[in-house]
Amino acid sequence: MPKRCGHIAGKALIPADEFVGKLRMMRATADDLGRKDFVVIARTDGVSATEAPETKRGIQLAIDRGLRYMDSGVPDLLWCEFPTAERAPVEQFCGEIRKRFPKARFAFNYSSSFKWFNEKKPITWDDLGELGVGFIFITLALQHAAGHGMSMLLNDLKQQKEEGYMALQRKEWANGADVPTRSHHLFSGVPYHQHLGHVYGASRLSEDLDEHLEVSKVV
């Protein structure tokens, strides 16, 4: 089976010794390739895995495994996957690890699986920084943003027809707007290909503008 999302049921853990071996292999490979800047992130799903060689489950298992991984001297960052957006387990995990490894640094999944806006006291990025988190990621943020944007546009097209699309363009080209995709020609590198056409004599890639086109009217 492929690796599953950390928030889908049925996760199973391999023995900690086996994972330590994988960490050492990663570091040895990076060193052999001369990549001293290669970042190794050690992840544990001990909080919520349903299957594990150990009999215990939960935050203590995650802490125990995290300490074993740090003992190897390999990880640059330690990542514990949490099943909810609660702050207490995050604080406990980072705090316990730092008792033995005061300079430990962590990765944190600000997961799109959680409704952060429903938390009474959501953990902030400043809070995470104070706990030692050096890498925060939201793996599905752009997917959600793109889906939201496309849904809004499709609804506007349905309700307002051509005005729905023109409304989008007005936002893209408003004074002070910083939208890199507003000119799809520039964003996709058309000037570069036109330059190649000019250098290598490919007329179909000429950098000359069509004299019938008004620059102010094309994207």
Rosetta constraint file for C-alpha pairs under 8 A:
AtomPair CA 4 CA 8 HARMONIC 6.89 0.50
AtomPair CA 4 CA 11 HARMONIC 7.29 0.50
AtomPair CA 6 CA 11 HARMONIC 7.44 0.50
AtomPair CA 6 CA 45 HARMONIC 7.31 0.50
AtomPair CA 6 CA 81 HARMONIC 6.64 0.50
AtomPair CA 6 CA 83 HARMONIC 7.85 0.50
AtomPair CA 7 CA 83 HARMONIC 6.33 0.50
AtomPair CA 7 CA 113 HARMONIC 7.29 0.50
AtomPair CA 9 CA 49 HARMONIC 7.90 0.50
AtomPair CA 9 CA 50 HARMONIC 7.60 0.50
AtomPair CA 10 CA 49 HARMONIC 6.96 0.50
AtomPair CA 10 CA 50 HARMONIC 5.82 0.50
AtomPair CA 10 CA 51 HARMONIC 7.54 0.50
AtomPair CA 11 CA 45 HARMONIC 7.83 0.50
AtomPair CA 11 CA 48 HARMONIC 7.73 0.50
AtomPair CA 11 CA 49 HARMONIC 4.84 0.50
AtomPair CA 11 CA 50 HARMONIC 5.71 0.50
AtomPair CA 11 CA 51 HARMONIC 6.59 0.50
AtomPair CA 12 CA 49 HARMONIC 5.50 0.50
AtomPair CA 12 CA 50 HARMONIC 5.93 0.50
AtomPair CA 12 CA 51 HARMONIC 4.42 0.50
AtomPair CA 12 CA 52 HARMONIC 5.85 0.50
AtomPair CA 13 CA 45 HARMONIC 7.27 0.50
AtomPair CA 13 CA 46 HARMONIC 7.42 0.50
AtomPair CA 13 CA 49 HARMONIC 6.68 0.50
AtomPair CA 13 CA 51 HARMONIC 6.10 0.50
AtomPair CA 13 CA 52 HARMONIC 4.82 0.50
AtomPair CA 13 CA 53 HARMONIC 7.10 0.50
AtomPair CA 14 CA 18 HARMONIC 6.73 0.50
AtomPair CA 14 CA 19 HARMONIC 6.90 0.50
AtomPair CA 14 CA 52 HARMONIC 6.77 0.50
AtomPair CA 14 CA 53 HARMONIC 7.03 0.50
AtomPair CA 15 CA 19 HARMONIC 6.57 0.50
AtomPair CA 15 CA 52 HARMONIC 7.50 0.50
AtomPair CA 15 CA 53 HARMONIC 5.98 0.50
AtomPair CA 16 CA 20 HARMONIC 6.21 0.50
AtomPair CA 16 CA 65 HARMONIC 6.61 0.50
AtomPair CA 16 CA 68 HARMONIC 7.63 0.50
AtomPair CA 17 CA 21 HARMONIC 6.29 0.50
AtomPair CA 18 CA 22 HARMONIC 6.46 0.50
AtomPair CA 19 CA 23 HARMONIC 6.29 0.50
AtomPair CA 20 CA 24 HARMONIC 6.30 0.50
AtomPair CA 20 CA 68 HARMONIC 7.83 0.50
AtomPair CA 20 CA 69 HARMONIC 6.09 0.50
AtomPair CA 20 CA 72 HARMONIC 6.86 0.50
AtomPair CA 21 CA 25 HARMONIC 6.15 0.50
AtomPair CA 22 CA 26 HARMONIC 6.20 0.50
AtomPair CA 23 CA 27 HARMONIC 6.39 0.50
AtomPair CA 23 CA 40 HARMONIC 7.52 0.50
AtomPair CA 23 CA 42 HARMONIC 7.31 0.50
AtomPair CA 23 CA 74 HARMONIC 6.43 0.50
AtomPair CA 23 CA 75 HARMONIC 7.31 0.50
AtomPair CA 24 CA 28 HARMONIC 6.06 0.50
AtomPair CA 24 CA 72 HARMONIC 7.76 0.50
AtomPair CA 24 CA 74 HARMONIC 6.46 0.50
AtomPair CA 25 CA 29 HARMONIC 6.05 0.50
AtomPair CA 26 CA 30 HARMONIC 6.22 0.50
AtomPair CA 26 CA 40 HARMONIC 7.36 0.50
AtomPair CA 27 CA 31 HARMONIC 6.10 0.50
AtomPair CA 27 CA 38 HARMONIC 7.97 0.50
AtomPair CA 27 CA 40 HARMONIC 7.26 0.50
AtomPair CA 27 CA 74 HARMONIC 6.72 0.50
AtomPair CA 28 CA 32 HARMONIC 6.07 0.50
AtomPair CA 29 CA 33 HARMONIC 6.29 0.50
AtomPair CA 30 CA 34 HARMONIC 6.26 0.50
AtomPair CA 30 CA 35 HARMONIC 5.08 0.50
AtomPair CA 30 CA 36 HARMONIC 6.74 0.50
AtomPair CA 30 CA 38 HARMONIC 6.30 0.50
AtomPair CA 31 CA 35 HARMONIC 5.60 0.50
AtomPair CA 31 CA 36 HARMONIC 6.00 0.50
AtomPair CA 39 CA 75 HARMONIC 7.73 0.50
AtomPair CA 39 CA 76 HARMONIC 5.94 0.50
AtomPair CA 39 CA 77 HARMONIC 7.69 0.50
AtomPair CA 40 CA 74 HARMONIC 7.19 0.50
AtomPair CA 40 CA 75 HARMONIC 5.16 0.50
AtomPair CA 40 CA 76 HARMONIC 5.36 0.50
AtomPair CA 40 CA 77 HARMONIC 6.55 0.50
AtomPair CA 41 CA 75 HARMONIC 5.61 0.50
AtomPair CA 41 CA 76 HARMONIC 6.02 0.50
AtomPair CA 41 CA 77 HARMONIC 4.74 0.50
AtomPair CA 41 CA 78 HARMONIC 5.68 0.50
AtomPair CA 41 CA 79 HARMONIC 6.65 0.50
AtomPair CA 41 CA 107 HARMONIC 7.47 0.50
AtomPair CA 42 CA 66 HARMONIC 7.94 0.50
AtomPair CA 42 CA 69 HARMONIC 6.99 0.50
AtomPair CA 42 CA 75 HARMONIC 5.75 0.50
AtomPair CA 42 CA 76 HARMONIC 7.94 0.50
AtomPair CA 42 CA 77 HARMONIC 6.38 0.50
AtomPair CA 42 CA 78 HARMONIC 4.94 0.50
AtomPair CA 42 CA 79 HARMONIC 5.85 0.50
AtomPair CA 43 CA 78 HARMONIC 6.09 0.50
AtomPair CA 43 CA 79 HARMONIC 4.50 0.50
AtomPair CA 43 CA 80 HARMONIC 5.65 0.50
AtomPair CA 43 CA 81 HARMONIC 7.22 0.50
AtomPair CA 44 CA 62 HARMONIC 6.15 0.50
AtomPair CA 44 CA 65 HARMONIC 7.05 0.50
AtomPair CA 44 CA 66 HARMONIC 6.92 0.50
AtomPair CA 44 CA 79 HARMONIC 6.36 0.50
AtomPair CA 44 CA 80 HARMONIC 5.00 0.50
AtomPair CA 44 CA 81 HARMONIC 6.33 0.50
AtomPair CA 45 CA 49 HARMONIC 5.75 0.50
AtomPair CA 45 CA 62 HARMONIC 6.73 0.50
AtomPair CA 45 CA 80 HARMONIC 6.23 0.50
AtomPair CA 45 CA 81 HARMONIC 5.36 0.50
AtomPair CA 45 CA 82 HARMONIC 7.49 0.50
AtomPair CA 46 CA 52 HARMONIC 7.93 0.50
AtomPair CA 46 CA 57 HARMONIC 6.34 0.50
AtomPair CA 46 CA 58 HARMONIC 5.91 0.50
AtomPair CA 46 CA 59 HARMONIC 6.78 0.50
AtomPair CA 46 CA 61 HARMONIC 5.39 0.50
AtomPair CA 46 CA 62 HARMONIC 4.27 0.50
AtomPair CA 46 CA 65 HARMONIC 7.51 0.50
AtomPair CA 46 CA 80 HARMONIC 7.81 0.50
AtomPair CA 46 CA 81 HARMONIC 7.98 0.50
AtomPair CA 47 CA 57 HARMONIC 6.25 0.50
AtomPair CA 47 CA 58 HARMONIC 3.85 0.50
AtomPair CA 47 CA 59 HARMONIC 4.79 0.50
AtomPair CA 47 CA 60 HARMONIC 7.65 0.50
AtomPair CA 47 CA 61 HARMONIC 6.71 0.50
AtomPair CA 47 CA 62 HARMONIC 5.55 0.50
AtomPair CA 47 CA 80 HARMONIC 7.91 0.50
AtomPair CA 47 CA 81 HARMONIC 7.28 0.50
AtomPair CA 47 CA 82 HARMONIC 6.48 0.50
AtomPair CA 47 CA 83 HARMONIC 7.41 0.50
AtomPair CA 48 CA 57 HARMONIC 7.05 0.50
AtomPair CA 48 CA 58 HARMONIC 5.98 0.50
AtomPair CA 48 CA 82 HARMONIC 7.35 0.50
AtomPair CA 48 CA 83 HARMONIC 6.45 0.50
AtomPair CA 49 CA 57 HARMONIC 7.33 0.50
AtomPair CA 52 CA 57 HARMONIC 7.83 0.50
AtomPair CA 56 CA 60 HARMONIC 8.00 0.50
AtomPair CA 56 CA 61 HARMONIC 6.40 0.50
AtomPair CA 57 CA 61 HARMONIC 5.53 0.50
AtomPair CA 57 CA 62 HARMONIC 7.96 0.50
AtomPair CA 58 CA 62 HARMONIC 6.53 0.50
AtomPair CA 59 CA 63 HARMONIC 6.16 0.50
AtomPair CA 59 CA 89 HARMONIC 6.95 0.50
AtomPair CA 59 CA 93 HARMONIC 7.12 0.50
AtomPair CA 60 CA 64 HARMONIC 6.07 0.50
AtomPair CA 61 CA 65 HARMONIC 6.11 0.50
AtomPair CA 62 CA 66 HARMONIC 5.95 0.50
AtomPair CA 62 CA 80 HARMONIC 6.99 0.50
AtomPair CA 62 CA 93 HARMONIC 7.68 0.50
AtomPair CA 63 CA 67 HARMONIC 6.16 0.50
AtomPair CA 63 CA 93 HARMONIC 5.95 0.50
AtomPair CA 63 CA 96 HARMONIC 7.01 0.50
AtomPair CA 63 CA 97 HARMONIC 6.74 0.50
AtomPair CA 64 CA 68 HARMONIC 6.38 0.50
AtomPair CA 65 CA 69 HARMONIC 6.22 0.50
AtomPair CA 66 CA 70 HARMONIC 6.24 0.50
AtomPair CA 66 CA 78 HARMONIC 6.99 0.50
AtomPair CA 66 CA 80 HARMONIC 7.92 0.50
AtomPair CA 66 CA 97 HARMONIC 7.15 0.50
AtomPair CA 67 CA 71 HARMONIC 6.06 0.50
AtomPair CA 67 CA 97 HARMONIC 6.31 0.50
AtomPair CA 68 CA 72 HARMONIC 6.69 0.50
AtomPair CA 69 CA 73 HARMONIC 7.41 0.50
AtomPair CA 69 CA 74 HARMONIC 7.42 0.50
AtomPair CA 69 CA 75 HARMONIC 7.03 0.50
AtomPair CA 70 CA 74 HARMONIC 6.78 0.50
AtomPair CA 70 CA 75 HARMONIC 6.32 0.50
AtomPair CA 70 CA 78 HARMONIC 7.89 0.50
AtomPair CA 70 CA 101 HARMONIC 7.84 0.50
AtomPair CA 76 CA 105 HARMONIC 6.92 0.50
AtomPair CA 77 CA 104 HARMONIC 7.33 0.50
AtomPair CA 77 CA 105 HARMONIC 5.14 0.50
AtomPair CA 77 CA 106 HARMONIC 4.73 0.50
AtomPair CA 77 CA 107 HARMONIC 5.80 0.50
AtomPair CA 77 CA 134 HARMONIC 7.80 0.50
AtomPair CA 78 CA 104 HARMONIC 7.71 0.50
AtomPair CA 78 CA 105 HARMONIC 6.44 0.50
AtomPair CA 78 CA 106 HARMONIC 4.58 0.50
AtomPair CA 78 CA 107 HARMONIC 5.83 0.50
AtomPair CA 79 CA 106 HARMONIC 5.72 0.50
AtomPair CA 79 CA 107 HARMONIC 4.79 0.50
AtomPair CA 79 CA 108 HARMONIC 6.13 0.50
AtomPair CA 80 CA 93 HARMONIC 7.95 0.50
AtomPair CA 80 CA 107 HARMONIC 7.70 0.50
AtomPair CA 80 CA 108 HARMONIC 7.29 0.50
AtomPair CA 81 CA 108 HARMONIC 7.72 0.50
AtomPair CA 81 CA 109 HARMONIC 7.05 0.50
AtomPair CA 82 CA 89 HARMONIC 7.77 0.50
AtomPair CA 82 CA 90 HARMONIC 7.72 0.50
AtomPair CA 84 CA 114 HARMONIC 6.55 0.50
AtomPair CA 85 CA 114 HARMONIC 6.10 0.50
AtomPair CA 85 CA 115 HARMONIC 7.73 0.50
AtomPair CA 85 CA 116 HARMONIC 6.60 0.50
AtomPair CA 85 CA 119 HARMONIC 7.44 0.50
AtomPair CA 85 CA 122 HARMONIC 7.37 0.50
AtomPair CA 85 CA 123 HARMONIC 7.99 0.50
AtomPair CA 86 CA 90 HARMONIC 7.45 0.50
AtomPair CA 86 CA 119 HARMONIC 7.70 0.50
AtomPair CA 86 CA 122 HARMONIC 7.32 0.50
AtomPair CA 86 CA 123 HARMONIC 7.72 0.50
AtomPair CA 87 CA 91 HARMONIC 6.26 0.50
AtomPair CA 87 CA 122 HARMONIC 6.87 0.50
AtomPair CA 87 CA 123 HARMONIC 5.64 0.50
AtomPair CA 88 CA 92 HARMONIC 6.09 0.50
AtomPair CA 89 CA 93 HARMONIC 5.99 0.50
AtomPair CA 90 CA 94 HARMONIC 6.18 0.50
AtomPair CA 91 CA 95 HARMONIC 5.81 0.50
AtomPair CA 91 CA 131 HARMONIC 7.04 0.50
AtomPair CA 92 CA 96 HARMONIC 6.00 0.50
AtomPair CA 93 CA 97 HARMONIC 6.25 0.50
AtomPair CA 94 CA 98 HARMONIC 6.10 0.50
AtomPair CA 94 CA 106 HARMONIC 7.73 0.50
AtomPair CA 94 CA 131 HARMONIC 6.20 0.50
AtomPair CA 94 CA 132 HARMONIC 7.35 0.50
AtomPair CA 95 CA 99 HARMONIC 6.38 0.50
AtomPair CA 95 CA 131 HARMONIC 7.26 0.50
AtomPair CA 96 CA 100 HARMONIC 7.41 0.50
AtomPair CA 97 CA 101 HARMONIC 5.99 0.50
AtomPair CA 97 CA 102 HARMONIC 7.69 0.50
AtomPair CA 97 CA 104 HARMONIC 7.27 0.50
AtomPair CA 98 CA 102 HARMONIC 4.30 0.50
AtomPair CA 98 CA 103 HARMONIC 6.79 0.50
AtomPair CA 98 CA 104 HARMONIC 6.01 0.50
AtomPair CA 103 CA 132 HARMONIC 7.79 0.50
AtomPair CA 104 CA 132 HARMONIC 6.75 0.50
AtomPair CA 105 CA 132 HARMONIC 5.05 0.50
AtomPair CA 105 CA 133 HARMONIC 5.60 0.50
AtomPair CA 105 CA 134 HARMONIC 5.99 0.50
AtomPair CA 106 CA 132 HARMONIC 5.93 0.50
AtomPair CA 106 CA 133 HARMONIC 4.34 0.50
AtomPair CA 106 CA 134 HARMONIC 5.77 0.50
AtomPair CA 106 CA 135 HARMONIC 6.75 0.50
AtomPair CA 107 CA 133 HARMONIC 5.63 0.50
AtomPair CA 107 CA 134 HARMONIC 6.10 0.50
AtomPair CA 107 CA 135 HARMONIC 4.69 0.50
AtomPair CA 107 CA 136 HARMONIC 5.97 0.50
AtomPair CA 107 CA 137 HARMONIC 7.98 0.50
AtomPair CA 108 CA 133 HARMONIC 6.62 0.50
AtomPair CA 108 CA 135 HARMONIC 6.25 0.50
AtomPair CA 108 CA 136 HARMONIC 4.92 0.50
AtomPair CA 108 CA 137 HARMONIC 6.53 0.50
AtomPair CA 109 CA 136 HARMONIC 6.06 0.50
AtomPair CA 109 CA 137 HARMONIC 5.32 0.50
AtomPair CA 109 CA 138 HARMONIC 6.16 0.50
AtomPair CA 109 CA 139 HARMONIC 7.82 0.50
AtomPair CA 110 CA 136 HARMONIC 6.55 0.50
AtomPair CA 110 CA 137 HARMONIC 5.86 0.50
AtomPair CA 110 CA 138 HARMONIC 5.20 0.50
AtomPair CA 111 CA 137 HARMONIC 7.80 0.50
AtomPair CA 111 CA 138 HARMONIC 5.64 0.50
AtomPair CA 111 CA 139 HARMONIC 7.14 0.50
AtomPair CA 111 CA 140 HARMONIC 7.78 0.50
AtomPair CA 112 CA 138 HARMONIC 6.55 0.50
AtomPair CA 112 CA 139 HARMONIC 7.41 0.50
AtomPair CA 112 CA 140 HARMONIC 6.06 0.50
AtomPair CA 112 CA 141 HARMONIC 6.75 0.50
AtomPair CA 115 CA 119 HARMONIC 7.34 0.50
AtomPair CA 116 CA 122 HARMONIC 6.45 0.50
AtomPair CA 117 CA 122 HARMONIC 7.60 0.50
AtomPair CA 123 CA 127 HARMONIC 6.21 0.50
AtomPair CA 123 CA 128 HARMONIC 7.18 0.50
AtomPair CA 124 CA 128 HARMONIC 6.37 0.50
AtomPair CA 125 CA 129 HARMONIC 6.15 0.50
AtomPair CA 126 CA 130 HARMONIC 6.38 0.50
AtomPair CA 127 CA 131 HARMONIC 6.43 0.50
AtomPair CA 128 CA 132 HARMONIC 6.47 0.50
AtomPair CA 128 CA 133 HARMONIC 5.28 0.50
AtomPair CA 129 CA 133 HARMONIC 4.92 0.50
AtomPair CA 129 CA 134 HARMONIC 6.55 0.50
AtomPair CA 140 CA 144 HARMONIC 6.27 0.50
AtomPair CA 141 CA 145 HARMONIC 6.16 0.50
AtomPair CA 142 CA 146 HARMONIC 5.85 0.50
AtomPair CA 143 CA 147 HARMONIC 5.99 0.50
AtomPair CA 144 CA 148 HARMONIC 6.04 0.50
AtomPair CA 145 CA 149 HARMONIC 6.12 0.50
AtomPair CA 146 CA 150 HARMONIC 6.05 0.50
AtomPair CA 147 CA 151 HARMONIC 6.01 0.50
AtomPair CA 148 CA 152 HARMONIC 6.18 0.50
AtomPair CA 149 CA 153 HARMONIC 6.25 0.50
AtomPair CA 150 CA 154 HARMONIC 6.08 0.50
AtomPair CA 151 CA 155 HARMONIC 6.14 0.50
AtomPair CA 152 CA 156 HARMONIC 6.17 0.50
AtomPair CA 153 CA 157 HARMONIC 6.11 0.50
AtomPair CA 153 CA 164 HARMONIC 6.94 0.50
AtomPair CA 153 CA 165 HARMONIC 7.22 0.50
AtomPair CA 153 CA 168 HARMONIC 7.65 0.50
AtomPair CA 154 CA 158 HARMONIC 6.17 0.50
AtomPair CA 155 CA 159 HARMONIC 6.14 0.50
AtomPair CA 156 CA 160 HARMONIC 5.46 0.50
AtomPair CA 156 CA 161 HARMONIC 6.95 0.50
AtomPair CA 156 CA 163 HARMONIC 8.00 0.50
AtomPair CA 156 CA 164 HARMONIC 4.66 0.50
AtomPair CA 156 CA 165 HARMONIC 7.44 0.50
AtomPair CA 157 CA 161 HARMONIC 4.40 0.50
AtomPair CA 157 CA 162 HARMONIC 6.58 0.50
AtomPair CA 157 CA 163 HARMONIC 7.44 0.50
AtomPair CA 157 CA 164 HARMONIC 4.79 0.50
AtomPair CA 157 CA 165 HARMONIC 6.48 0.50
AtomPair CA 158 CA 164 HARMONIC 7.95 0.50
AtomPair CA 159 CA 164 HARMONIC 7.49 0.50
AtomPair CA 160 CA 164 HARMONIC 5.00 0.50
AtomPair CA 161 CA 165 HARMONIC 7.33 0.50
AtomPair CA 162 CA 166 HARMONIC 6.37 0.50
AtomPair CA 163 CA 167 HARMONIC 5.98 0.50
AtomPair CA 164 CA 168 HARMONIC 6.74 0.50
AtomPair CA 165 CA 169 HARMONIC 6.50 0.50
AtomPair CA 166 CA 170 HARMONIC 6.17 0.50
AtomPair CA 167 CA 171 HARMONIC 6.50 0.50
AtomPair CA 168 CA 172 HARMONIC 6.33 0.50
AtomPair CA 169 CA 173 HARMONIC 6.07 0.50
AtomPair CA 169 CA 182 HARMONIC 7.68 0.50
AtomPair CA 170 CA 174 HARMONIC 5.71 0.50
AtomPair CA 171 CA 177 HARMONIC 7.38 0.50
AtomPair CA 172 CA 177 HARMONIC 6.34 0.50
AtomPair CA 172 CA 178 HARMONIC 7.76 0.50
AtomPair CA 172 CA 179 HARMONIC 6.10 0.50
AtomPair CA 172 CA 182 HARMONIC 5.53 0.50
AtomPair CA 173 CA 177 HARMONIC 6.35 0.50
AtomPair CA 173 CA 182 HARMONIC 7.00 0.50
AtomPair CA 180 CA 187 HARMONIC 6.51 0.50
AtomPair CA 181 CA 186 HARMONIC 7.88 0.50
AtomPair CA 181 CA 187 HARMONIC 5.58 0.50
AtomPair CA 182 CA 187 HARMONIC 7.90 0.50
AtomPair CA 182 CA 219 HARMONIC 7.55 0.50
AtomPair CA 183 CA 187 HARMONIC 6.12 0.50
AtomPair CA 183 CA 219 HARMONIC 5.09 0.50
AtomPair CA 184 CA 188 HARMONIC 5.88 0.50
AtomPair CA 184 CA 219 HARMONIC 6.82 0.50
AtomPair CA 185 CA 189 HARMONIC 6.31 0.50
AtomPair CA 185 CA 190 HARMONIC 5.24 0.50
AtomPair CA 185 CA 191 HARMONIC 7.58 0.50
AtomPair CA 185 CA 219 HARMONIC 6.74 0.50
AtomPair CA 186 CA 190 HARMONIC 5.87 0.50
AtomPair CA 186 CA 191 HARMONIC 6.64 0.50
AtomPair CA 189 CA 193 HARMONIC 6.70 0.50
AtomPair CA 190 CA 194 HARMONIC 6.16 0.50
AtomPair CA 191 CA 195 HARMONIC 6.07 0.50
AtomPair CA 191 CA 207 HARMONIC 7.17 0.50
AtomPair CA 192 CA 196 HARMONIC 6.37 0.50
AtomPair CA 193 CA 197 HARMONIC 6.26 0.50
AtomPair CA 193 CA 205 HARMONIC 6.50 0.50
AtomPair CA 194 CA 198 HARMONIC 6.32 0.50
AtomPair CA 194 CA 205 HARMONIC 4.87 0.50
AtomPair CA 194 CA 206 HARMONIC 5.26 0.50
AtomPair CA 194 CA 207 HARMONIC 4.47 0.50
AtomPair CA 195 CA 199 HARMONIC 6.23 0.50
AtomPair CA 195 CA 205 HARMONIC 7.69 0.50
AtomPair CA 195 CA 206 HARMONIC 7.29 0.50
AtomPair CA 195 CA 207 HARMONIC 5.96 0.50
AtomPair CA 196 CA 200 HARMONIC 5.98 0.50
AtomPair CA 196 CA 202 HARMONIC 7.82 0.50
AtomPair CA 196 CA 205 HARMONIC 7.20 0.50
AtomPair CA 197 CA 201 HARMONIC 5.49 0.50
AtomPair CA 197 CA 202 HARMONIC 4.51 0.50
AtomPair CA 197 CA 203 HARMONIC 6.40 0.50
AtomPair CA 197 CA 204 HARMONIC 7.16 0.50
AtomPair CA 197 CA 205 HARMONIC 4.30 0.50
AtomPair CA 197 CA 206 HARMONIC 5.10 0.50
AtomPair CA 197 CA 207 HARMONIC 6.93 0.50
AtomPair CA 198 CA 202 HARMONIC 6.55 0.50
AtomPair CA 198 CA 203 HARMONIC 7.49 0.50
AtomPair CA 198 CA 205 HARMONIC 7.00 0.50
AtomPair CA 198 CA 206 HARMONIC 5.42 0.50
AtomPair CA 198 CA 207 HARMONIC 6.14 0.50
AtomPair CA 201 CA 206 HARMONIC 7.79 0.50
AtomPair CA 202 CA 206 HARMONIC 6.49 0.50
AtomPair CA 209 CA 213 HARMONIC 7.46 0.50
AtomPair CA 213 CA 217 HARMONIC 7.55 0.50
AtomPair CA 213 CA 218 HARMONIC 7.47 0.50
AtomPair CA 214 CA 218 HARMONIC 6.80 0.50
AtomPair CA 215 CA 219 HARMONIC 7.93 0.50
